[in-house]
Amino acid sequence: MKFFIVFACVLAVVAANEEANVLRNDAEVNVDSFRYAYEFDNSIKAQQEGNLAAEDTWVVKGEYSYTSPEGEQVSLQYTADENGYHVDAANPLLPTPPPIPEHILKAIEYINTHRLASAN
């Protein structure tokens, strides 16, 4: 199911660029595996492959790239499995959480220290 979500997101990018011409379009769909790859003349490229690892559990790997409206090349590799969607490489365009404040780190350390002491 998760790979359908990823696939829908990629298709949304393609739909936003309706004027693009297809340079490459390959696909193979089997009962327990699939793969596809496409490329358009407006710099959008994507490929994805998935295998049924266990009953109702898919492992999907893929990547896509495009040129942003600012002219920057964007590329992303990912894996989707029973544990969710995981980006495989750091990408400066993806949001990152802010650092944990020092007082919160101290509070966590205090809780962990006292939890271990009270358990003994």
Backbone as JSON, one array per atom type, in Angstrom:
{
  "sequence": "MKFFIVFACVLAVVAANEEANVLRNDAEVNVDSFRYAYEFDNSIKAQQEGNLAAEDTWVVKGEYSYTSPEGEQVSLQYTADENGYHVDAANPLLPTPPPIPEHILKAIEYINTHRLASAN",
  "N": [[0.82, -1.2, 0.0], [1.97, 1.21, 0.73], [3.76, 1.79, -1.3], [2.06, 2.54, -3.3], [1.26, 5.05, -2.46], [3.65, 6.49, -2.64], [4.06, 6.22, -5.38], [1.81, 7.61, -6.32], [2.47, 10.19, -5.49], [4.69, 10.74, -7.09], [3.49, 10.6, -9.59], [1.88, 12.85, -9.36], [3.73, 14.9, -9.56], [4.49, 14.55, -12.19], [2.04, 15.01, -13.48], [1.77, 17.7, -13.02], [3.41, 18.73, -14.87], [2.4, 18.7, -17.59], [3.07, 19.3, -20.21], [5.35, 17.99, -20.9], [7.47, 15.84, -22.81], [7.69, 12.34, -23.3], [10.6, 10.57, -22.81], [11.53, 8.12, -22.04], [9.96, 5.14, -21.02], [9.45, 2.52, -19.15], [8.12, -0.52, -17.95], [7.27, -3.23, -15.8], [5.17, -5.6, -14.54], [4.46, -7.99, -12.16], [3.05, -10.73, -10.28], [4.33, -10.91, -7.77], [6.22, -8.92, -7.85], [7.42, -5.77, -9.16], [8.45, -3.24, -11.46], [9.39, -0.03, -12.62], [10.29, 2.65, -14.79], [10.81, 5.95, -15.81], [11.31, 8.83, -17.9], [11.35, 12.25, -18.64], [11.44, 15.02, -20.96], [11.69, 17.35, -19.52], [13.42, 17.19, -17.4], [12.51, 15.48, -15.39], [12.86, 12.43, -13.79], [12.36, 9.06, -12.85], [12.48, 6.01, -11.05], [11.48, 2.81, -9.87], [11.26, -0.12, -7.9], [9.76, -3.07, -6.68], [9.27, -5.77, -4.37], [7.51, -8.58, -3.21], [8.01, -9.38, -0.06], [7.12, -10.92, 2.1], [4.03, -12.41, 3.15], [1.69, -10.1, 2.22], [3.56, -8.04, 2.62], [5.48, -5.64, 1.3], [8.6, -4.67, -0.15], [9.97, -1.84, -1.24], [12.01, 0.0, -3.41], [13.34, 3.01, -4.62], [13.94, 5.92, -6.69], [13.98, 9.38, -7.52], [14.28, 12.31, -9.57], [14.5, 15.79, -10.36], [14.38, 19.11, -11.73], [14.25, 21.95, -9.8], [11.98, 24.84, -9.55], [13.71, 26.93, -9.08], [15.93, 26.22, -10.43], [17.6, 24.34, -9.32], [19.03, 21.12, -9.05], [17.26, 18.37, -7.93], [17.36, 15.41, -6.12], [16.41, 12.23, -4.96], [16.54, 9.31, -3.02], [14.87, 6.39, -1.9], [13.38, 4.02, 0.4], [10.69, 1.87, 0.99], [8.95, 0.0, 3.3], [7.71, -2.51, 5.64], [8.2, -0.97, 7.84], [7.78, 1.62, 7.15], [8.3, 4.68, 5.23], [11.43, 5.59, 4.08], [13.96, 7.89, 3.6], [16.92, 7.5, 1.88], [19.27, 8.97, 1.69], [20.86, 11.96, 2.87], [19.19, 14.99, 2.32], [19.2, 18.29, 1.41], [16.85, 19.65, 0.88], [14.81, 18.52, 2.29], [12.8, 18.83, 5.21], [14.21, 19.3, 8.46], [14.3, 18.44, 11.93], [14.45, 20.87, 14.62], [17.32, 21.44, 16.81], [17.45, 19.67, 19.96], [16.62, 21.38, 22.89], [18.96, 22.35, 25.47], [18.05, 22.24, 28.18], [16.01, 20.38, 28.01], [17.37, 18.07, 27.24], [18.88, 17.71, 29.59], [16.8, 17.2, 31.39], [15.79, 14.78, 30.39], [18.01, 13.15, 30.77], [18.13, 13.23, 33.58], [15.67, 11.97, 34.25], [16.1, 9.41, 33.13], [18.32, 8.57, 34.67], [17.27, 8.53, 37.29], [15.17, 6.79, 36.99], [16.46, 4.37, 36.54], [17.78, 4.12, 39.0], [15.64, 3.86, 40.81], [14.56, 1.5, 39.99], [16.18, -0.48, 40.94]],
  "CA": [[0.0, 0.0, 0.0], [2.82, 2.38, 0.84], [4.35, 2.14, -2.58], [1.04, 3.24, -4.08], [1.3, 6.44, -2.03], [4.84, 7.08, -3.27], [3.79, 6.27, -6.81], [0.85, 8.7, -6.55], [3.19, 11.46, -5.35], [5.51, 10.93, -8.29], [2.57, 10.92, -10.68], [1.43, 14.23, -9.19], [4.78, 15.75, -10.13], [4.39, 14.42, -13.65], [0.8, 15.67, -13.92], [1.98, 19.14, -12.96], [4.23, 19.07, -16.03], [1.7, 18.03, -18.67], [3.63, 19.62, -21.52], [6.6, 17.25, -21.08], [7.48, 14.7, -23.73], [8.25, 11.13, -22.72], [11.83, 10.09, -23.43], [11.67, 6.71, -21.67], [8.87, 4.62, -20.21], [9.57, 1.07, -19.03], [7.37, -1.07, -16.82], [7.05, -4.67, -15.73], [4.35, -5.9, -13.37], [4.23, -9.4, -11.9], [2.25, -10.96, -9.08], [5.12, -10.67, -6.57], [7.24, -7.89, -8.07], [7.16, -4.79, -10.21], [9.48, -2.21, -11.67], [9.09, 0.93, -13.67], [11.23, 3.76, -14.94], [10.41, 6.9, -16.84], [12.1, 10.05, -18.02], [10.71, 13.26, -19.48], [12.38, 16.01, -21.46], [11.75, 18.51, -18.62], [14.35, 16.77, -16.36], [11.92, 14.57, -14.41], [13.23, 11.02, -13.95], [12.0, 8.23, -11.7], [12.47, 4.56, -11.19], [11.07, 2.16, -8.64], [11.05, -1.56, -8.0], [9.24, -3.63, -5.44], [9.14, -7.22, -4.28], [6.7, -9.08, -2.11], [8.97, -10.06, 0.81], [6.36, -11.89, 2.88], [2.61, -12.23, 2.88], [1.21, -8.71, 2.35], [4.64, -7.12, 2.99], [6.27, -5.25, 0.14], [9.8, -3.88, 0.01], [10.04, -1.02, -2.45], [13.14, 0.93, -3.48], [13.22, 3.87, -5.79], [14.58, 7.22, -6.71], [13.48, 10.32, -8.51], [15.01, 13.56, -9.65], [13.9, 16.83, -11.19], [14.96, 20.44, -11.55], [13.3, 22.81, -9.09], [11.71, 26.1, -10.24], [14.88, 27.8, -8.89], [17.01, 25.7, -11.26], [18.42, 23.42, -8.55], [18.77, 19.7, -9.29], [16.77, 17.68, -6.74], [17.43, 13.96, -6.3], [16.04, 11.56, -3.72], [16.44, 7.85, -3.03], [14.03, 5.99, -0.77], [12.95, 2.64, 0.61], [9.43, 1.75, 1.7], [8.73, -1.38, 3.72], [6.77, -2.62, 6.74], [8.54, 0.04, 8.84], [7.46, 2.95, 6.65], [9.01, 5.31, 4.12], [12.72, 6.06, 4.57], [14.84, 8.52, 2.64], [18.21, 6.84, 2.06], [20.4, 9.9, 1.73], [20.53, 13.3, 3.36], [18.77, 15.89, 1.25], [19.01, 19.61, 2.01], [15.51, 20.19, 0.65], [13.86, 17.92, 3.22], [12.83, 19.51, 6.52], [14.87, 18.62, 9.57], [13.83, 19.0, 13.2], [15.42, 21.74, 15.29], [18.05, 20.72, 17.85], [16.77, 19.57, 21.25], [17.19, 22.36, 23.83], [19.82, 21.8, 26.53], [17.3, 21.92, 29.4], [15.25, 19.16, 27.75], [18.34, 16.99, 27.31], [19.19, 17.49, 31.02], [15.62, 16.58, 32.02], [15.75, 13.39, 29.95], [19.1, 12.47, 31.48], [17.7, 13.1, 34.98], [14.63, 10.94, 34.3], [16.72, 8.11, 32.88], [19.16, 8.23, 35.81], [16.44, 8.22, 38.45], [14.36, 5.6, 36.69], [17.34, 3.22, 36.75], [18.06, 4.0, 40.44], [14.45, 3.4, 41.52], [14.24, 0.14, 39.57], [17.03, -1.41, 41.71]],
  "C": [[0.86, 1.26, 0.0], [3.41, 2.79, -0.5], [3.34, 2.82, -3.5], [1.02, 4.73, -3.74], [2.49, 7.15, -2.68], [4.62, 7.24, -4.76], [2.83, 7.41, -7.15], [1.53, 10.06, -6.45], [4.03, 11.76, -6.58], [4.62, 11.27, -9.48], [2.04, 12.35, -10.58], [2.45, 15.21, -9.76], [4.7, 15.72, -11.65], [3.16, 15.15, -14.17], [0.95, 17.18, -13.92], [2.78, 19.64, -14.16], [3.65, 18.4, -17.28], [2.31, 18.26, -20.04], [4.89, 18.82, -21.82], [6.42, 16.1, -22.06], [8.19, 13.52, -23.07], [9.48, 10.72, -23.52], [12.02, 8.6, -23.18], [10.5, 6.32, -20.79], [8.93, 3.1, -20.23], [8.77, 0.61, -17.83], [7.25, -2.58, -16.96], [6.3, -4.95, -14.44], [4.1, -7.39, -13.3], [3.43, -9.53, -10.62], [3.04, -10.58, -7.83], [6.24, -9.65, -6.76], [6.77, -6.92, -9.15], [8.38, -3.9, -10.35], [8.97, -1.26, -12.74], [10.17, 2.0, -13.68], [10.68, 4.67, -16.03], [11.29, 8.13, -16.79], [11.38, 10.98, -18.99], [11.74, 14.29, -19.9], [12.46, 17.27, -20.6], [12.55, 18.18, -17.36], [13.76, 15.85, -15.3], [12.29, 13.14, -14.78], [12.79, 10.28, -12.69], [12.14, 6.77, -12.05], [12.14, 3.96, -9.84], [10.93, 0.67, -8.9], [10.6, -2.08, -6.64], [9.11, -5.14, -5.54], [8.3, -7.56, -3.07], [7.63, -9.92, -1.25], [8.32, -11.15, 1.63], [4.89, -11.63, 2.57], [2.18, -10.8, 3.21], [2.29, -7.72, 2.78], [5.51, -6.86, 1.76], [7.52, -4.5, 0.59], [10.0, -3.15, -1.31], [11.23, -0.08, -2.34], [12.98, 1.76, -4.74], [14.0, 5.14, -5.66], [13.89, 8.1, -7.74], [14.32, 11.57, -8.48], [14.27, 14.51, -10.58], [14.65, 18.13, -10.94], [13.9, 21.33, -10.92], [13.04, 24.08, -9.89], [12.87, 27.1, -10.12], [16.08, 27.32, -9.7], [17.93, 24.73, -10.54], [18.03, 21.97, -8.86], [18.4, 19.02, -7.97], [16.78, 16.19, -7.03], [17.16, 13.31, -4.95], [15.96, 10.06, -3.94], [15.67, 7.44, -1.79], [13.81, 4.48, -0.75], [11.63, 2.71, 1.36], [9.21, 0.29, 2.03], [7.75, -1.41, 4.89], [7.03, -1.59, 7.84], [8.3, 1.46, 8.36], [8.33, 3.39, 5.48], [10.29, 5.92, 4.67], [13.52, 6.67, 3.43], [16.24, 7.99, 2.91], [19.39, 7.79, 2.17], [19.93, 11.25, 2.25], [20.21, 14.2, 2.17], [18.5, 17.26, 1.85], [17.63, 20.21, 1.79], [14.46, 19.61, 1.58], [13.93, 18.65, 4.56], [13.53, 18.65, 7.57], [14.38, 19.24, 10.87], [14.88, 19.92, 13.81], [16.16, 20.94, 16.36], [17.25, 20.71, 19.16], [17.42, 20.55, 22.21], [17.94, 21.68, 24.97], [19.02, 21.41, 27.77], [16.44, 20.65, 29.22], [16.18, 17.95, 27.8], [18.7, 16.66, 28.75], [18.02, 16.8, 31.72], [15.53, 15.11, 31.63], [16.83, 12.58, 30.66], [18.72, 12.23, 32.94], [16.66, 11.99, 35.13], [15.22, 9.55, 34.11], [17.58, 7.65, 34.05], [18.32, 7.8, 37.0], [15.52, 7.02, 38.22], [15.19, 4.35, 36.94], [17.61, 3.01, 38.24], [16.86, 3.46, 41.19], [14.08, 1.98, 41.12], [15.04, -0.9, 40.36], [16.57, -1.54, 43.09]]
}
